[in-house]
Amino acid sequence: MKEEKKPDNWFDAFYMLERLLDEKNDGKRKVVFLDEMPWLDTPRSFVTAFEGFWNTWGCSRKNLLVIVCGSANSWIMDNLINNHGGLYGRVMREIKLIPFTMKESREMLEEGGVRLSDYDIAQSYMMVGGIPYYLGYFKRGNSVAQNIDEMFFSRSAVLKDEFNRLFTSAFIAPKRSNRL
């Protein structure tokens, strides 16, 4: 098995991606998905390398779809949506994710076997806002209060630090990484 050289920087990484996509090109659509793009950014490196990748290679490929996302809204707006440099006008579509309605929240909970009264659905909606990720943690047989306690406040709560993580990702710019 051929051992691949590790990239020294983002420019090398995108060049390696180009080579890989060329090698795998069979005429069928290829999708490159960059998740949590704000956290990949490094000072004067990642966005510039991505711009180069897209503008010199990617945009001419009719079978290439690049999807980028991230939880740091302000970074996405500043560096992609409202970009005035090499990525200006390159965003084709925006997907704005919105929470479920109360009806959709009920349907999701019921699909998971969680049966709640209208009052409890309203209570759960006020606590987790119709966010499917949170609704997925509700357990059948538990009351709303028991579910919230287990999810956020118990010793082994899976969402114990959720407020701090959300606050940081929504209002504080990501720290620049030294990776690549």
TABELCOR-V909482 format. One record per pair of residues at least 12 apart in sequence whose C-alpha atoms are under 8 Angstrom apart, sorted by the first residue. I is the first residue (numbers start at 1). J is the second residue. Records with the same first field share a line. If there is no record, write none. Layout:
I->J + J
//
This chain:
7->180
8->180
9->45 + 180
10->45 + 46 + 49 + 50 + 180
11->45 + 46 + 49 + 50
14->49 + 50 + 53
15->53
18->53 + 57
27->63
28->63
29->63 + 64 + 65
30->63 + 64 + 65
31->64 + 65 + 66 + 67
32->64 + 65 + 66 + 67
33->66 + 67 + 68
34->66 + 67 + 68 + 69
35->68 + 69 + 70
36->68 + 69 + 70 + 71 + 72
37->68 + 69 + 70
38->70 + 71 + 72 + 75 + 76 + 174
39->70 + 174 + 175 + 176 + 177
40->176 + 177 + 179
41->176 + 177
42->176 + 177 + 178 + 179
43->176
47->79
48->86
51->86 + 87
52->86
55->86 + 87
71->169 + 170
72->169 + 170 + 171 + 172 + 173 + 174
73->169 + 170
74->170 + 171 + 173
75->173
99->129 + 130 + 131 + 132
100->129 + 130 + 131 + 132
101->130
102->121 + 122 + 125 + 130
104->130
105->121 + 125 + 130 + 132 + 135
106->121
108->132 + 135 + 136
109->135 + 136 + 138
112->136 + 140
113->140
114->138 + 139 + 140 + 141
115->140 + 141
116->143
120->144
123->144
124->144
137->151
//
